Amino acid sequence: MPDMLSLSGDRGPLFKKQVGPSEDEQNGLITGIRRDSTMKSAKIISFSPTGTTRRVLEGIAQGLAAQTVEHLDLTPARARTGTIRELDRSLALIGTPVYAGRVPIQAAEALSTIKTAGAPAILVVVYGNRAYEDALLELKGIVEEVGFRPLAGAAFVGEHSYSTETIPIAAGRPDKEDIEKARSFGGLVREMLQKRGSLREVPALDVPGNFPYRDRVSLGTSLESGNDLCVRCGKCGEVCPQEAITVGEDGIATDRGKCILCCACVKTCTTGARRLTHAKIPQYLQMVAALCRDRKEPEFFFPK
């Protein structure tokens, strides 16, 4: 369920299977950092139904000034088929939104299909201006389990999934200031990698959070379409990461068991037909808006 709180894609190609460690890897050097300290390449790995997480990662990649940036978008259901992807040791930027203080289970399952032998990783969570709670620590645990080596982490704010014109919650974020801070964070990561050069020189990364992680939360509802406003354009079905929406002659049907309340369909709908219909939603939105009134800024975490 969306970070009550936040929600934050490219249907990018899968990465090449690693044939074997390069000479630099054998020497413990960070792949993608040339000997003249220029950044050769980076990979963006994201789950980002409404695009906010991906925009932050792209800003960080700009700050890294990598010559090439590849994308692996884990948002579409077809990208989360369980096929094992073996990646090389180029720097990876890994990001997800926060759903009620946790990494979305869909993102966690997709990331578990990736394998790598010690690729350096920058970890990012994007939340809706309330709190990211255990999400960054959980993301660190997930990527370490599949072989990544976390080097730095960050928590950014994105427009809350449930934000509306009448009850705005972190509306428009990440905004220009956020993206500039994302570029700045990328620059700081670049400087750190250039100074250290070898993974052996990078201490372990500590990030905030608690373990065991907080329980997952569900509102027990789904998004629906108001047929009086729906024009059957099908855009909601195209952006749904769960393929939970079916467009037919009789209207729009939503599979409640698949819907994760990411609100990608709501953000895409141009007529206002997609909406949450649960009776408690208005009261809940007012409560969240009050909790998220004060602007929170991005937080960066580096090894000490």
TABELMO-V189747 format. One record per pair of residues at least 24 apart in sequence whose C-alpha atoms are under 10 Angstrom apart, sorted by sequence separation. I is the first residue (numbers start at 1). J is the second residue. D is the distance in Angstrom with one decimal. If there is no record, write none. Layout:
# TABELMO-V189747
i={I;I}
j={J;J}
d={D;D}
This chain:
# TABELMO-V189747
i={40;41;42;49;51;69;119;131;132;227;239;240;241;39;40;41;42;43;44;45;46;47;48;49;50;66;102;119;132;156;226;227;239;240;38;39;40;41;42;43;44;45;46;47;48;49;80;84;85;90;101;118;121;122;131;156;225;226;238;239;240;38;39;40;41;42;43;44;45;46;47;48;49;80;82;83;84;85;86;87;88;89;91;92;93;94;95;96;97;98;99;100;116;119;120;121;122;123;129;130;225;236;237;238;239;15;38;39;40;41;42;43;44;45;46;47;48;81;82;84;85;86;87;88;89;90;91;92;93;94;95;96;97;98;99;100;111;115;116;118;119;120;121;122;123;124;125;126;127;128;129;154;224;225;236;237;239;240;38;39;40;41;42;43;44;45;46;47;77;80;81;82;84;85;86;87;88;89;90;91;92;93;94;95;96;97;98;99;101;103;114;115;116;117;118;119;120;121;122;123;124;125;126;127;128;129;224;225;235;236;239;45;80;82;83;84;85;86;87;88;89;90;91;92;93;94;95;96;97;98;100;101;102;108;112;115;116;117;118;119;120;121;122;123;124;125;126;127;128;129;130;223;224;235;236;238;61;75;79;80;82;83;84;85;86;87;88;89;90;91;92;93;94;95;96;97;100;101;102;103;104;108;111;112;114;115;116;117;118;119;120;121;122;123;124;125;126;127;128;129;154;223;224;234;235;236;237;12;61;74;75;80;81;82;87;88;89;100;101;102;103;107;111;114;115;116;117;118;119;120;121;122;123;124;125;126;127;128;153;222;223;224;236;12;33;60;74;77;80;98;99;100;101;102;103;109;112;113;114;115;116;125;126;127;128;152;222;223;235;236;32;98;99;100;101;102;103;108;111;112;114;126;127;128;152;222;235;236;32;58;74;75;97;98;100;101;102;103;104;107;108;111;112;128;221;222;224;234;235;9;10;32;57;74;98;99;102;103;152;153;220;221;222;223;233;9;57;74;98;101;102;152;220;222;223;233;236;9;10;57;97;98;151;221;222;223;231;236;8;9;54;56;57;96;97;103;130;220;221;222;223;230;231;8;9;54;96;129;130;152;220;221;222;223;225;230;231;7;8;9;10;53;54;95;128;129;151;219;220;222;224;225;229;230;232;7;8;9;53;54;128;129;151;218;219;223;224;229;230;231;7;8;9;53;54;96;127;128;218;223;228;229;230;6;7;8;9;10;43;52;53;95;129;225;229;230;7;8;9;52;53;94;128;226;228;229;6;7;8;9;43;51;94;128;226;227;8;42;43;44;45;46;47;48;49;50;225;226;227;42;43;44;45;46;47;48;49;126;151;225;226;41;42;43;44;45;46;47;48;94;224;225;226;40;41;42;43;44;45;46;47;149;152;224;225;40;41;42;43;44;45;46;151;223;224;225;226;39;150;151;152;153;223;224;225;149;150;151;152;153;154;222;223;224;150;151;152;153;222;223;224;15;149;150;151;152;153;221;222;223;14;15;47;92;94;149;150;221;222;13;14;15;31;32;33;47;91;92;93;98;221;12;13;14;31;32;33;89;91;92;95;97;220;221;12;13;14;30;31;32;47;48;89;91;93;94;95;97;98;219;10;11;12;13;29;30;31;47;86;87;89;91;93;95;97;98;221;10;11;12;30;46;47;87;97;219;9;10;11;12;60;98;99;219;9;10;11;25;47;97;9;10;11;25;46;47;60;97;122;9;10;11;14;25;46;57;140;9;10;13;22;45;57;140;9;11;12;17;18;19;21;22;57;122;140;11;17;18;19;20;21;56;57;16;17;18;19;56;57;137;138;15;16;17;18;54;56;136;137;138;14;15;16;17;18;53;136;137;138;14;15;16;53;54;135;136;137;138;14;15;53;120;134;135;136;137;138;52;53;134;135;136;137;138;52;133;134;135;138;45;132;133;134;137;44;132;133;134;43;44;45;46;48;134;135;42;120;134;135;119;133;134;118;133;123;8;30;31;32;7;8;30;31;7;8;28;30;6;7;8;5;6;7;25;5;6;7;25;93;207;208;3;4;5;6;25;207;2;3;4;5;6;206;207;2;3;4;5;21;205;206;207;1;2;3;4;7;18;20;205;206;1;2;3;17;18;204;205;206;1;2;3;17;18;56;57;162;203;204;205;1;2;3;56;161;162;163;202;203;204;1;2;3;56;161;162;202;203;1;2;56;160;161;164;202;1;53;55;160;161;163;164;1;52;53;162;163;52;53;161;162;52;161;51;52;50;51;52;101;50;52;50;192;50;102;105;192;49;101;102;104;188;101;102;103;162;185;189;100;101;102;162;185;188;100;101;102;167;185;63;100;101;169;181;182;185;8;56;62;63;99;100;168;169;181;8;55;56;62;63;64;65;99;100;167;168;181;182;6;7;8;55;56;59;60;63;64;99;162;167;169;170;178;179;181;6;7;8;52;55;59;60;62;63;64;66;169;177;178;5;6;7;52;53;58;59;60;61;62;63;64;65;164;167;168;169;5;6;52;56;57;59;60;61;62;63;64;65;162;163;167;169;170;3;4;5;6;51;52;55;56;59;60;62;63;64;162;167;169;170;3;4;5;6;55;56;58;59;60;61;62;63;64;66;168;169;170;174;2;3;4;5;6;56;57;58;59;60;61;62;63;64;65;163;168;170;2;3;4;5;6;56;57;59;60;61;63;64;162;163;169;170;3;4;5;55;56;59;60;63;64;162;3;4;58;60;160;3;57;60;61;64;160;3;60;3;160;106;106;157;157;156;157;156;157;155;156;157;155;156;154;155;156;154;155;153;154;155;153;154;152;153;154;8;152;153;7;8;151;152;153;6;7;8;39;151;152;5;6;7;8;38;150;151;5;6;7;8;37;150;5;6;7;37;39;106;5;6;7;39;105;4;5;6;7;37;38;104;3;4;5;6;33;37;2;3;4;5;36;37;104;130;2;3;35;129;130;1;2;33;34;37;128;129;130;131;33;80;99;130;131;35;76;79;80;99;129;130;6;30;34;76;77;78;99;129;130;5;6;29;30;33;75;76;77;78;128;129;130;5;8;33;75;76;77;78;97;129;130;131;8;30;31;75;76;77;129;130;29;30;31;74;75;76;77;129;29;30;31;128;129;28;29;30;129;28;29;30;27;28;29;127;27;28;29;126;25;27;28;24;25;124;124;123;123;122;122;50;49;50;49;50;49;48;49;47;50;4;49;50;51;3;4;48;49;50;1;2;49;50;1;2;48;49;50;1;2;50;1;49;50;1;9;7;8;7;8;6;7;8;4;7;1;2;3;1;2;3;1;2;1;2;4;5;4;5;4;5;5;5}
j={64;65;66;73;75;93;143;155;156;251;263;264;265;64;65;66;67;68;69;70;71;72;73;74;75;91;127;144;157;181;251;252;264;265;64;65;66;67;68;69;70;71;72;73;74;75;106;110;111;116;127;144;147;148;157;182;251;252;264;265;266;65;66;67;68;69;70;71;72;73;74;75;76;107;109;110;111;112;113;114;115;116;118;119;120;121;122;123;124;125;126;127;143;146;147;148;149;150;156;157;252;263;264;265;266;43;66;67;68;69;70;71;72;73;74;75;76;109;110;112;113;114;115;116;117;118;119;120;121;122;123;124;125;126;127;128;139;143;144;146;147;148;149;150;151;152;153;154;155;156;157;182;252;253;264;265;267;268;67;68;69;70;71;72;73;74;75;76;106;109;110;111;113;114;115;116;117;118;119;120;121;122;123;124;125;126;127;128;130;132;143;144;145;146;147;148;149;150;151;152;153;154;155;156;157;158;253;254;264;265;268;75;110;112;113;114;115;116;117;118;119;120;121;122;123;124;125;126;127;128;130;131;132;138;142;145;146;147;148;149;150;151;152;153;154;155;156;157;158;159;160;253;254;265;266;268;92;106;110;111;113;114;115;116;117;118;119;120;121;122;123;124;125;126;127;128;131;132;133;134;135;139;142;143;145;146;147;148;149;150;151;152;153;154;155;156;157;158;159;160;185;254;255;265;266;267;268;44;93;106;107;112;113;114;119;120;121;132;133;134;135;139;143;146;147;148;149;150;151;152;153;154;155;156;157;158;159;160;185;254;255;256;268;45;66;93;107;110;113;131;132;133;134;135;136;142;145;146;147;148;149;158;159;160;161;185;255;256;268;269;66;132;133;134;135;136;137;142;145;146;148;160;161;162;186;256;269;270;67;93;109;110;132;133;135;136;137;138;139;142;143;146;147;163;256;257;259;269;270;45;46;68;93;110;134;135;138;139;188;189;256;257;258;259;269;46;94;111;135;138;139;189;257;259;260;270;273;47;48;95;135;136;189;259;260;261;269;274;47;48;93;95;96;135;136;142;169;259;260;261;262;269;270;48;49;94;136;169;170;192;260;261;262;263;265;270;271;48;49;50;51;94;95;136;169;170;192;260;261;263;265;266;270;271;273;49;50;51;95;96;170;171;193;260;261;265;266;271;272;273;50;51;52;96;97;139;170;171;261;266;271;272;273;50;51;52;53;54;87;96;97;139;173;269;273;274;52;53;54;97;98;139;173;271;273;274;52;53;54;55;89;97;140;174;272;273;55;89;90;91;92;93;94;95;96;97;272;273;274;90;91;92;93;94;95;96;97;174;199;273;274;90;91;92;93;94;95;96;97;143;273;274;275;90;91;92;93;94;95;96;97;199;202;274;275;91;92;93;94;95;96;97;202;274;275;276;277;91;202;203;204;205;275;276;277;202;203;204;205;206;207;275;276;277;204;205;206;207;276;277;278;70;204;205;206;207;208;276;277;278;70;71;103;148;150;205;206;277;278;70;71;72;88;89;90;104;148;149;150;155;278;70;71;72;89;90;91;147;149;150;153;155;278;279;71;72;73;89;90;91;106;107;148;150;152;153;154;156;157;278;70;71;72;73;89;90;91;107;146;147;149;151;153;155;157;158;281;71;72;73;91;107;108;148;158;280;71;72;73;74;122;160;161;281;72;73;74;88;110;160;73;74;75;89;110;111;124;161;186;74;75;76;79;90;111;122;205;75;76;79;88;111;123;206;76;78;79;84;85;86;88;89;124;189;207;79;85;86;87;88;89;124;125;85;86;87;88;125;126;206;207;85;86;87;88;124;126;206;207;208;85;86;87;88;89;124;207;208;209;86;87;88;125;126;207;208;209;210;87;88;126;193;207;208;209;210;211;126;127;208;209;210;211;212;127;208;209;210;213;121;208;209;210;213;121;209;210;211;121;122;123;124;126;212;213;121;199;213;214;199;213;214;199;214;207;96;118;119;120;96;97;119;120;97;98;118;120;97;98;99;97;98;99;117;98;99;100;118;186;300;301;97;98;99;100;119;301;97;98;99;100;101;301;302;98;99;100;101;117;301;302;303;98;99;100;101;104;115;117;302;303;99;100;101;115;116;302;303;304;100;101;102;116;117;155;156;261;302;303;304;101;102;103;156;261;262;263;302;303;304;102;103;104;157;262;263;303;304;103;104;158;262;263;266;304;104;156;158;263;264;266;267;105;156;157;266;267;157;158;266;267;158;267;158;159;158;159;160;209;159;161;160;302;161;213;216;303;161;213;214;216;300;214;215;216;275;298;302;214;215;216;276;299;302;215;216;217;282;300;179;216;217;285;297;298;301;125;173;179;180;216;217;285;286;298;126;173;174;180;181;182;183;217;218;285;286;299;300;125;126;127;174;175;178;179;182;183;218;281;286;288;289;297;298;300;126;127;128;172;175;179;180;182;183;184;186;289;297;298;126;127;128;173;174;179;180;181;182;183;184;185;186;285;288;289;290;127;128;174;178;179;181;182;183;184;185;186;187;284;285;289;291;292;126;127;128;129;174;175;178;179;182;183;185;186;187;285;290;292;293;127;128;129;130;179;180;182;183;184;185;186;187;188;190;292;293;294;298;127;128;129;130;131;181;182;183;184;185;186;187;188;189;190;288;293;295;128;129;130;131;132;182;183;185;186;187;189;190;288;289;295;296;130;131;132;182;183;186;187;190;191;289;131;132;186;188;288;132;186;189;190;193;289;133;190;135;292;241;242;295;296;296;297;297;298;297;298;299;298;299;298;299;300;299;300;299;300;301;300;301;300;301;302;157;301;302;157;158;301;302;303;157;158;159;190;302;303;157;158;159;160;190;302;303;158;159;160;161;190;303;159;160;161;191;193;260;160;161;162;194;260;160;161;162;163;193;194;260;160;161;162;163;190;194;160;161;162;163;194;195;262;288;161;162;194;288;289;161;162;193;194;197;288;289;290;291;194;241;260;291;292;197;238;241;242;261;291;292;169;193;197;239;240;241;262;292;293;169;170;193;194;197;239;240;241;242;292;293;294;170;173;198;240;241;242;243;262;294;295;296;174;196;197;241;242;243;295;296;196;197;198;241;242;243;244;296;197;198;199;296;297;197;198;199;298;198;199;200;198;199;200;298;199;200;201;298;198;200;201;198;199;299;300;300;301;301;302;239;239;240;240;241;241;241;242;241;262;217;262;263;264;217;218;262;263;264;216;217;264;265;217;218;264;265;266;218;219;267;219;267;268;220;239;261;262;262;263;262;263;264;261;264;259;260;261;260;261;262;261;262;262;263;284;285;285;288;288;289;291;292}
d={9.7;8.8;6.2;9.9;9.6;10.0;9.9;9.4;9.1;6.3;9.7;6.4;9.5;7.0;8.6;5.0;8.2;8.5;7.1;8.6;8.0;9.0;7.9;9.4;9.5;9.8;9.9;9.8;9.3;9.3;8.9;7.5;6.3;6.3;9.3;6.5;5.4;5.6;6.5;5.5;6.1;6.1;6.6;6.3;7.8;6.0;8.0;9.4;9.5;9.8;8.3;8.6;9.9;9.5;9.3;8.3;8.1;8.5;9.7;6.3;9.9;8.2;4.7;5.1;4.7;5.0;4.7;4.8;4.8;5.2;4.9;5.8;8.3;8.6;8.2;9.2;9.6;9.5;8.6;7.2;9.0;6.9;10.0;7.2;8.9;6.8;8.4;8.8;8.5;6.3;9.5;8.9;9.5;9.9;9.2;6.1;8.7;6.9;8.5;8.8;6.2;9.5;9.6;8.5;9.9;9.1;7.7;6.4;6.5;5.7;6.5;5.8;6.1;6.0;5.7;4.6;9.2;9.7;7.0;8.5;6.2;6.0;6.3;6.3;6.8;9.5;6.3;6.3;5.8;6.1;6.0;6.7;5.5;5.9;7.8;9.6;9.3;9.0;9.7;8.9;7.0;5.9;5.7;5.9;8.1;8.8;8.3;8.6;7.4;8.7;5.6;9.1;7.8;7.8;7.5;7.3;9.7;9.8;8.4;8.7;8.9;7.9;8.8;7.4;7.9;7.1;7.1;8.4;8.9;7.8;7.9;9.6;4.7;4.8;4.8;5.2;7.4;6.4;6.0;5.1;4.7;4.8;5.1;4.5;5.2;4.6;5.0;9.1;9.3;9.3;8.6;10.0;9.9;8.3;5.2;4.9;4.7;4.6;5.8;6.3;5.7;6.6;5.8;6.4;5.6;7.2;7.5;8.2;9.9;4.4;7.7;9.8;5.3;8.5;6.4;5.7;6.1;5.7;8.0;8.7;3.9;6.9;5.7;6.2;6.2;6.1;5.6;6.4;5.9;7.8;9.5;6.8;7.4;9.0;7.0;8.9;6.5;5.3;4.8;5.7;5.8;5.8;5.1;4.5;4.9;5.0;4.7;5.0;5.4;7.9;9.2;9.7;6.4;7.4;7.5;9.6;9.7;8.5;8.0;8.7;5.9;8.5;7.0;8.5;8.8;9.7;6.8;6.7;8.7;7.7;8.5;7.6;8.6;7.6;9.0;8.7;8.5;4.9;7.3;8.2;8.8;7.8;7.3;7.7;9.8;5.1;5.0;6.9;5.4;8.4;6.3;7.3;5.6;6.3;5.7;6.3;5.2;5.7;5.6;7.4;8.3;7.1;9.5;9.7;9.9;8.9;9.9;9.5;7.8;8.8;7.8;9.9;8.8;9.2;8.0;10.0;9.3;7.7;4.8;5.9;5.2;9.4;7.1;6.3;6.1;6.2;8.8;9.1;9.9;9.2;8.7;8.1;8.5;7.3;8.4;5.9;7.9;4.3;9.4;7.5;9.2;9.2;6.5;9.3;9.1;8.2;7.1;9.5;8.3;8.7;8.4;8.3;5.6;4.4;7.8;9.2;7.9;7.9;8.5;8.1;9.4;9.6;9.1;7.3;7.5;9.5;7.9;7.9;6.8;6.4;8.4;6.2;10.0;9.3;5.5;8.1;9.3;6.8;9.7;6.4;9.4;9.7;9.4;9.2;10.0;5.3;6.9;9.8;9.4;9.0;9.9;9.0;9.1;8.8;8.8;9.0;9.2;6.7;9.8;9.8;9.0;7.9;10.0;9.1;6.8;8.3;10.0;9.1;9.1;9.7;9.3;9.7;6.6;6.6;9.2;8.2;7.1;6.5;9.8;9.6;8.5;8.9;8.7;7.3;8.9;7.2;7.8;8.1;6.3;9.6;8.6;7.3;9.2;5.8;8.9;9.6;9.9;7.2;9.9;6.9;8.6;8.8;8.4;8.3;7.4;6.7;9.8;8.1;8.8;5.4;9.9;8.6;9.7;8.9;10.0;9.4;9.5;9.9;9.1;6.2;9.2;8.7;9.5;5.9;6.7;9.5;9.2;7.7;9.4;9.5;9.8;8.2;9.7;7.6;9.7;9.2;7.9;7.7;6.3;7.5;9.8;9.5;7.4;9.5;7.3;6.2;9.3;9.8;9.8;9.6;9.7;9.3;9.7;6.8;9.9;7.3;5.2;5.3;6.3;8.3;6.4;9.9;8.9;8.9;9.0;8.5;9.5;6.2;7.9;8.5;6.6;6.2;8.5;6.1;9.4;8.3;9.5;9.2;9.3;8.3;10.0;6.9;5.2;9.9;8.5;4.9;8.2;9.0;9.8;9.3;6.1;8.4;9.4;9.7;5.0;8.0;7.3;5.7;5.8;8.1;9.7;8.7;8.8;9.7;7.6;8.7;9.4;8.1;8.6;8.3;10.0;9.5;9.8;10.0;8.2;7.0;9.8;9.7;7.1;8.9;6.9;8.0;8.7;8.0;9.3;9.3;8.6;4.8;9.2;6.1;6.3;5.9;6.0;5.8;6.6;6.3;8.6;9.1;8.7;5.1;6.4;6.7;5.0;4.6;4.8;4.8;5.0;5.1;6.6;8.7;8.0;4.4;7.6;8.8;7.1;5.7;6.0;6.1;6.5;6.0;7.2;8.5;10.0;5.6;6.3;9.4;9.1;7.3;8.3;8.0;8.8;9.0;7.2;6.6;5.6;8.7;9.7;9.4;9.6;8.1;9.4;8.1;5.5;6.3;9.2;9.7;9.9;7.4;6.5;8.8;8.8;8.8;4.7;6.9;7.8;6.1;8.7;7.2;6.6;6.9;9.8;8.3;8.7;6.5;9.5;8.8;10.0;7.9;7.7;8.8;9.1;8.7;9.9;8.6;9.7;9.0;9.3;8.0;8.0;8.0;8.2;7.8;8.6;8.1;8.7;8.7;9.5;9.6;9.8;9.7;6.4;7.4;6.9;6.3;5.8;5.4;8.8;9.9;9.5;9.3;9.7;9.6;8.8;9.9;5.0;6.2;9.0;7.6;5.0;6.5;8.4;9.1;8.5;9.9;9.8;9.4;9.4;9.3;9.8;8.4;9.9;7.8;4.9;8.3;9.9;7.4;7.0;5.9;9.9;9.8;9.6;9.6;9.6;9.6;9.3;9.7;9.9;6.8;7.0;5.7;7.8;8.2;9.4;9.8;8.4;9.1;9.1;7.4;5.4;8.9;9.5;9.9;9.7;9.1;9.0;5.7;8.1;9.9;8.8;9.9;6.0;9.1;8.3;7.7;9.9;9.3;9.8;10.0;9.3;8.2;8.8;7.7;9.1;9.9;9.2;9.5;9.0;6.6;9.5;9.7;9.6;8.8;9.4;9.1;8.7;9.7;9.2;9.9;9.7;9.6;8.3;9.3;7.7;8.3;8.2;8.1;7.2;6.3;9.7;8.5;8.4;8.4;9.7;8.2;5.0;5.9;8.3;9.4;9.9;8.3;9.6;7.2;7.2;5.7;5.0;10.0;8.2;10.0;5.9;9.7;7.3;7.4;6.4;6.9;8.4;8.1;6.8;6.2;7.8;9.2;6.1;7.4;7.4;9.5;9.9;7.0;5.3;8.7;8.9;8.1;5.8;9.9;9.4;8.9;6.9;7.3;8.3;7.5;8.9;7.2;7.2;9.8;8.2;9.4;9.4;7.7;4.2;9.2;7.4;10.0;9.4;5.8;5.6;8.7;9.9;8.6;7.7;7.7;9.3;9.6;9.9;9.4;9.4;8.9;8.3;9.6;7.8;5.9;9.3;9.4;8.8;6.9;9.1;8.2;10.0;7.7;9.8;8.1;9.9;8.7;4.9;8.2;8.4;5.3;7.4;9.9;7.3;6.6;6.5;9.0;9.6;5.8;7.1;9.8;7.5;6.5;9.9;9.3;9.9;9.3;9.0;7.4;8.3;7.1;8.0;9.5;6.6;7.8;4.7;6.4;6.6;9.3;7.5;8.5;6.5;3.2;5.2;8.3;8.8;7.8;7.7;9.2;8.6;3.8;3.9;8.2;9.8;9.9;9.8;6.4;6.7;5.0;6.0;6.0;9.6;8.3;9.0;4.7;8.3;6.5;8.8;7.5;9.4;9.1;9.9;10.0;8.7;9.1;6.0;7.6;9.6;9.0;8.9;7.6;8.0;8.4;9.4;9.6;5.5;8.0;8.9;9.5;8.8;9.1;6.1;7.0;7.0;6.8;9.6;7.8;8.7;9.5;5.6;9.5;9.0;7.2;8.4;9.5;9.4;7.8;9.9;9.2;8.9;9.5;8.9;8.9;9.4;8.6;7.3;8.7;9.4;5.7;8.3;9.2;7.4;9.5;10.0;9.6;9.4;9.1;10.0;9.8;9.0;7.9;7.6;9.2;9.7;9.7;8.7;7.4;9.3;9.7;7.2;8.4;9.5;9.4;9.5;8.4;8.8;8.8;7.1;8.7;9.4;9.4;8.9;8.1;9.3;9.2;7.3;9.9;6.9;9.2;8.8;9.2;8.3;9.7;9.2;9.7;9.7;8.8;8.2;6.5;9.2;9.7;7.5;6.4;9.9;7.0;9.8;9.2;9.9;9.2;8.4;8.8;7.2;9.8;9.6;9.7;9.9;7.3;6.9;7.6;9.7;8.9;8.0;7.3;7.5;9.7;9.3;7.3;7.9;8.7;7.8;10.0;9.8;7.0;6.5;7.6;9.4;9.8;5.6;8.8;8.5;4.0;8.8;10.0;5.7;9.5;7.3;9.7;4.4;6.6;7.5;8.6;8.7;7.3;8.3;8.4;5.8;6.0;8.5;8.2;9.3;9.6;7.2;9.0;6.1;3.5;6.5;7.9;9.1;8.2;4.8;7.2;9.1;6.9;4.7;7.9;9.8;8.1;6.9;9.5;7.4;9.0;8.5;4.1;7.2;9.9;9.8;9.9;6.3;5.1;4.7;9.9;4.1;5.3;7.3;10.0;6.7;8.1;6.2;7.1;6.4;8.1;7.8;9.5;8.3;5.0;7.4;9.4;7.0;4.6;8.2;9.3;9.8;7.5;9.2;9.8;8.9;6.5;9.4;5.7;9.1;9.2;7.5;8.5;8.7;6.3;6.2;8.3;8.1;7.1;8.2;9.6;9.4;7.6;8.9;9.3;7.9;7.4;8.9;6.1;9.1;8.9;4.4;8.8;8.5;5.4;9.3;8.5;9.8;9.1;8.4;9.1;8.4;9.3;8.7;7.6;7.7;7.7;8.7;9.7;8.4;9.9;9.6;9.7;9.5;7.8;9.0;9.0;9.7;10.0;9.5;9.9;9.9;9.7;9.4;9.3;9.0;9.0;7.2;8.6;7.0;7.0;6.6;8.6;4.5;9.5;5.5;6.7;7.0;5.2;8.9;5.4;6.7;8.4;4.4;8.7;6.0;5.9;7.6;4.9;8.8;8.7;5.6;6.7;9.3;5.9;8.9;4.8;9.3;7.8;6.8;6.7;7.7;6.9;6.8;9.6;6.4;6.9;6.9;8.9;9.6;6.9;9.1;6.4;5.5;6.4;9.0;9.4;8.6;4.1;4.7;9.1;9.3;9.2;5.4;5.3;8.3;8.8;9.7;7.4;7.1;7.8;9.8;8.5;8.1;8.9;7.6;7.7;7.9;9.0;9.0;5.6;8.3;7.8;7.8;9.2;9.0;8.7;9.8;7.8;6.7;9.5;9.1;9.5;9.0;9.9;8.5;7.7;9.0;8.3;9.5;9.4;9.7;9.6;7.3;9.8;9.4;6.4;8.9;8.6;9.4;9.5;9.9;9.5;8.5;5.1;9.0;7.7;9.2;8.0;8.5;8.8;8.8;5.4;8.7;8.4;8.8;9.8;9.3;7.5;9.2;7.5;5.5;9.1;7.7;8.1;9.0;9.2;9.6;9.7;8.8;4.7;5.5;9.2;9.5;8.1;9.2;9.1;9.7;9.0;9.3;5.6;7.1;6.8;6.9;8.0;9.1;6.1;9.2;9.0;8.6;8.2;9.9;5.9;5.8;5.6;9.6;9.4;8.5;8.5;4.3;6.1;9.8;5.4;6.2;9.4;8.1;5.9;8.2;10.0;9.6;6.5;9.6;9.1;9.1;9.6;9.2;9.3;9.4;9.9;9.2;10.0;9.4;9.9;9.8;8.6;7.5;9.5;7.5;9.7;6.4;8.9;9.7;9.2;7.4;9.2;6.5;7.3;8.6;9.4;9.9;9.2;7.9;4.9;7.9;9.1;5.6;8.5;6.6;9.0;9.2;9.0;9.4;5.9;10.0;7.2;7.7;9.9;8.6;9.5;9.6;9.0;7.5;6.1;8.9;8.6;7.8;8.7;9.9;8.6;9.0;7.3;9.8;5.4;6.2;9.0;5.8;5.6;7.0;8.5;9.3;9.8;9.0;7.2;7.3;9.2;9.4;8.1}
